[in-house]
């Protein structure tokens, strides 16, 4: 559907993940910049729809790991425009640490009726309002364009057209599954802290199943069930190169089987930083090795976050490895570029700061004084 292709770009400039559903909760499409939050906006939307009968132009804001929350720095919005449900994840950069729980990074926001018929809900406490407003501003322009588009295309975005779209997706995915030469593979691995991850893939024309039943309980690391499902499903979809087919017509083909109790299905991770920088990369690396055995394309997968740093100075936003590689530290307060070396830059700290770093599969936190130096790889 041409109309759905436009929706695929609706929030692409500002959101790390977004999806569209029908008011009955049927998934139309999902877009995500990474696997760890591939299903997050779908999970959040369906959670909200269970408890909030959304009317046109209603918004709900939420940031909670129990309702699809991905990390403590972002906000998820779920809303309705005419007969469509939109769901987005808007991320922000914040200071990580090695021990903080979810609440220590900011507010835990349960599903909050943020707007009613397009107007701010006067009953929203100012504490929450101040937290949510900056995220709304990030998507405001794209949201207005979306409203216009849906009003123009209302006669094309119908239940009948969706039914045909789902059926075509099923046919396309069934063909891909039938054409897959590999049908089974098994892989086991162990984290540094001792958690065992066991996976078995089985593929036929009716499903792409990943059985994680042999995985053990948490020692140090842990993911919620929804986080695990998101990353594993994304790996399956990427392996088959069928992300554009993933919707309510094909969701049932992807089956994730988990033990009742394991480090892949804990109620809530104690330390969010471990989720982002240890648990997610380990699971993704494991899945990459599993799919390599089956000759699936994984050449664009970057699993390791070793060497990633975040510098936290007083009274300014954190500076990360990602930003330094883009701007080489130009005009960054607290940093001085000393020299260049082969494929790297050497910086000197000019103000007190904290350094959060991922190194050799572990998280470190250091207090740096003026004169301290560090090397940044440009590769």
C-alpha positions in Angstrom: 0.0 0.0 0.0 1.4 3.4 -1.0 -0.3 5.0 2.0 1.6 2.7 4.4 4.9 3.5 2.7 4.4 7.1 3.7 3.6 6.1 7.3 7.0 4.3 7.3 8.7 7.7 7.2 6.3 9.6 9.4 8.6 9.8 12.5 11.9 8.7 11.0 13.7 11.9 11.7 13.1 12.1 15.4 12.1 8.7 16.8 14.2 5.7 17.4 11.2 3.4 17.0 7.6 3.8 15.9 4.6 1.8 14.8 1.0 2.1 13.5 -1.9 -0.1 14.5 -5.6 -0.3 14.0 -7.9 0.8 16.9 -8.5 -3.0 17.5 -4.7 -3.4 18.0 -3.8 -5.0 14.7 -0.2 -4.1 13.7 0.1 -2.3 10.4 3.9 -1.6 10.4 6.9 -1.0 12.6 10.1 0.8 12.1 13.1 0.8 14.5 16.7 1.8 14.4 17.8 -1.2 16.5 16.6 -4.6 17.6 16.4 -4.0 21.3 13.4 -1.7 20.8 12.0 -3.2 17.7 8.8 -4.3 19.4 8.8 -1.7 22.2 6.3 0.7 20.6 4.0 -2.2 19.6 4.1 -3.6 23.2 3.5 -0.1 24.6 0.5 0.5 22.3 -1.2 -2.7 23.1 -0.6 -2.2 26.8 -2.2 1.2 26.6 -5.1 0.0 24.5 -6.0 -2.5 27.3 -6.7 0.2 29.8 -7.4 3.4 27.8 -10.2 3.6 25.2 -8.5 6.2 23.1 -10.6 8.8 21.2 -9.4 10.9 18.3 -6.4 13.1 19.2 -6.0 11.5 22.7 -2.4 10.9 23.8 -0.9 8.7 26.5 2.7 9.1 27.7 4.6 6.3 29.4 8.1 5.3 30.4 8.1 2.1 32.4 9.9 -1.2 31.8 6.7 -3.0 32.6 4.9 -1.4 29.7 7.4 -1.5 26.9 9.9 0.9 28.3 13.3 0.5 26.7 15.6 2.8 28.8 15.1 5.4 31.5 16.0 8.4 29.3 13.2 8.3 26.7 9.4 8.7 26.5 6.9 6.6 24.6 3.7 8.2 23.3 0.6 6.3 22.1 -2.3 8.2 20.5 -5.2 8.0 18.1 -5.8 9.9 14.8 -9.2 9.0 13.4 -9.1 5.2 13.0 -5.4 4.7 13.4 -3.2 4.2 16.5 0.3 5.7 16.4 3.0 4.8 18.9 6.5 6.3 19.1 9.6 6.1 21.2 11.5 9.4 21.6 15.0 9.1 23.1 17.2 11.5 24.9 20.9 11.3 26.0 21.4 11.2 29.8 24.2 10.4 32.2 24.7 6.7 32.8 26.1 5.2 35.9 27.0 1.6 37.0 24.7 1.2 39.9 21.6 3.4 39.4 18.1 2.0 39.3 15.4 3.2 36.9 14.1 6.0 39.1 17.6 7.4 39.7 17.8 8.5 36.1 14.5 10.3 36.0 10.8 9.8 36.5 9.2 6.4 36.1 6.0 7.4 34.2 3.1 5.0 34.3 0.6 5.2 31.5 -0.5 8.9 31.8 -3.5 10.4 29.9 -1.4 13.3 28.6 -3.8 14.8 26.1 -7.6 14.6 25.7 -8.9 15.4 22.2 -5.7 17.3 21.4 -5.6 19.4 24.6 -3.3 19.0 27.5 -5.0 17.1 30.3 -5.3 19.7 33.2 -5.1 16.9 35.7 -1.5 16.0 34.7 0.8 16.9 37.6 3.4 19.6 36.7 6.2 17.2 37.7 5.2 14.9 34.9 4.3 17.7 32.5 7.8 19.2 32.7 9.3 15.9 32.0 7.1 15.1 29.0 6.8 18.4 27.2 10.4 18.5 25.7 9.7 15.1 24.1 6.4 16.3 22.6 8.1 19.3 21.0 10.6 17.0 19.2 7.8 15.3 17.3 5.3 18.2 17.0 6.0 19.1 13.4 5.9 15.5 12.2 2.7 14.8 14.1 0.9 17.7 12.4 2.0 16.4 8.9 0.8 13.0 9.9 -2.7 14.3 10.9 -3.0 16.0 7.5 -2.0 12.9 5.6 -4.4 10.7 7.4 -7.3 13.1 6.8 -6.4 13.2 3.1 -6.1 9.4 2.8 -9.0 8.4 5.1 -10.9 6.6 2.3 -7.8 4.5 1.4 -6.8 3.4 4.9 -9.7 1.0 5.3 -10.3 -2.4 7.0 -10.6 -4.0 3.5 -7.3 -2.6 2.3 -5.6 -3.7 5.5 -7.0 -7.2 5.1 -5.6 -7.5 1.5 -2.3 -6.1 2.8 -2.0 -8.7 5.6 -2.8 -11.5 3.1 -0.1 -10.4 0.7 2.4 -10.2 3.6 1.5 -13.7 4.6 2.1 -15.0 1.1 5.4 -13.2 0.8 6.7 -14.5 4.1 5.5 -18.0 3.5 7.5 -18.0 0.3 10.6 -16.7 2.0 10.3 -19.4 4.7 9.8 -22.1 2.1 12.9 -20.9 0.2 15.2 -21.0 3.2 17.7 -23.9 2.8 18.6 -24.2 6.5 16.0 -25.6 8.8 17.8 -26.1 12.2 20.7 -24.8 14.3 21.7 -24.8 17.9 24.1 -22.5 19.8 25.1 -22.1 23.4 27.2 -19.4 25.1 27.9 -18.1 28.6 28.2 -14.5 29.9 31.2 -13.3 32.0 29.0 -13.4 35.1 27.9 -17.0 34.4 24.4 -16.8 32.7 24.0 -19.5 30.1 22.2 -18.6 26.9 20.9 -21.6 24.9 19.0 -21.2 21.6 17.7 -23.6 19.0 16.2 -22.3 15.7 13.7 -24.3 13.7 12.4 -23.1 10.3 9.7 -24.4 8.0 7.0 -22.8 5.8 4.8 -22.3 8.8 7.1 -20.6 11.4 10.5 -19.3 12.4 10.9 -20.6 15.9 13.6 -19.7 18.4 13.7 -22.0 21.5 15.6 -20.4 24.5 14.5 -23.1 27.0 18.0 -24.1 28.0 18.9 -20.7 29.3 19.7 -20.3 33.0 18.6 -17.9 35.8 20.1 -14.5 36.3 23.4 -14.2 38.2 24.1 -10.5 37.4 22.6 -9.8 34.0 18.9 -9.8 33.0 16.4 -8.7 30.4 12.6 -8.5 30.7 10.5 -10.9 28.6 9.5 -8.0 26.3 13.1 -6.9 25.7 14.1 -10.5 24.8 11.2 -10.9 22.4 12.0 -7.7 20.7 15.7 -8.4 20.0 15.1 -12.1 19.0 12.2 -11.2 16.7 14.3 -8.5 15.1 17.1 -11.0 14.5 14.6 -13.3 12.7 13.1 -10.6 10.6 16.6 -9.3 9.6 17.8 -12.8 8.8 14.9 -13.2 6.4 15.1 -9.6 5.2 11.4 -9.3 5.6 10.9 -6.3 8.0 8.4 -4.7 5.6 6.2 -7.9 5.9 6.1 -7.8 9.7 2.6 -7.0 10.7 -0.6 -8.7 12.1 -0.6 -10.9 9.1 2.8 -12.4 9.9 3.4 -12.0 13.6 2.3 -15.5 14.4 5.0 -17.0 12.2 7.7 -15.8 14.6 7.6 -18.0 17.8 9.9 -17.2 20.7 9.9 -20.0 23.4 11.4 -19.2 26.8 11.8 -21.0 30.1 9.4 -19.9 32.8 12.3 -18.5 34.8 15.6 -17.3 33.3 17.8 -14.2 32.9 15.9 -13.6 29.7 12.6 -13.1 31.5 13.1 -11.2 34.7 10.4 -8.9 36.0 12.6 -5.8 35.9 16.4 -5.3 35.5 18.0 -3.9 38.7 20.6 -1.8 36.8 19.5 -0.3 33.5 23.1 0.3 32.3 23.8 -3.4 32.4 20.8 -4.0 30.1 22.0 -1.5 27.5 25.8 -2.2 27.6 26.1 -5.9 28.7 22.8 -7.9 28.3 21.6 -6.5 24.9 25.1 -6.8 23.2 25.6 -10.3 24.5 22.2 -11.6 23.3 22.7 -9.9 19.9 26.2 -11.3 19.5 24.9 -14.8 20.4 22.1 -14.5 17.8 24.6 -13.3 15.2 26.7 -16.4 15.7 23.7 -18.6 15.6 22.5 -17.1 12.3 26.0 -17.3 10.8 25.8 -21.0 11.2 22.7 -20.9 9.0 24.4 -18.7 6.4 22.0 -15.8 7.0 23.2 -12.3 6.1 24.5 -10.5 9.3 27.3 -8.4 7.8 25.8 -5.1 9.1 25.3 -6.3 12.6 27.4 -4.4 15.2 27.1 -6.2 18.5 30.0 -5.0 20.6 30.0 -1.7 22.5 33.5 -2.1 23.9 35.3 1.2 23.9 32.1 3.3 24.2 32.5 6.2 26.6 30.4 9.0 28.1 32.1 12.0 29.7 29.9 13.7 32.3 30.9 17.3 33.1 29.1 19.6 35.6 26.2 21.7 34.1 26.3 20.4 30.6 24.9 17.5 28.6 27.1 14.3 28.5 29.6 13.9 25.7 29.7 10.5 24.1 32.1 8.5 21.9 29.4 8.8 19.1 29.4 12.6 19.2 33.2 12.8 19.4 33.6 10.7 16.3 31.3 13.0 14.4 32.7 16.4 15.5 36.2 15.5 16.7 35.6 17.4 19.9 35.2 20.8 18.3 33.9 23.4 20.7 33.3 20.8 23.4 33.7 22.4 26.8 36.1 20.6 29.1 38.0 18.9 26.3 41.2 19.7 24.5 42.5 17.9 21.4 46.2 17.2 21.9 47.3 15.3 18.8 46.4 12.8 16.2 47.7 9.3 16.0 47.1 6.5 13.5 43.3 6.1 13.2 42.8 7.9 16.6 42.7 11.2 18.4 44.2 12.0 21.8 42.2 14.3 24.1 43.1 16.0 27.4 40.5 16.7 30.1 40.5 20.3 31.2 37.8 20.2 33.9 36.7 17.6 36.5 34.4 15.0 35.0 33.2 11.4 35.4 33.9 8.8 32.7 31.5 6.0 32.1 33.1 3.3 29.9 32.4 -0.1 28.5 35.6 -2.2 28.2 36.1 -5.9 27.6 32.4 -6.7 28.4 32.4 -4.7 31.7 31.2 -1.3 32.8 33.6 1.1 34.5 33.2 4.4 36.2 36.2 6.8 36.7 36.6 10.3 38.2 39.0 12.3 36.0 40.9 15.4 36.9 42.3 18.1 34.6 45.3 16.8 32.7 43.9 13.3 32.3 44.2 11.9 28.8 42.3 9.4 26.7 42.5 8.0 23.2 39.5 7.9 20.8 39.5 5.4 17.9 38.2 6.7 14.7 37.5 3.3 13.2 
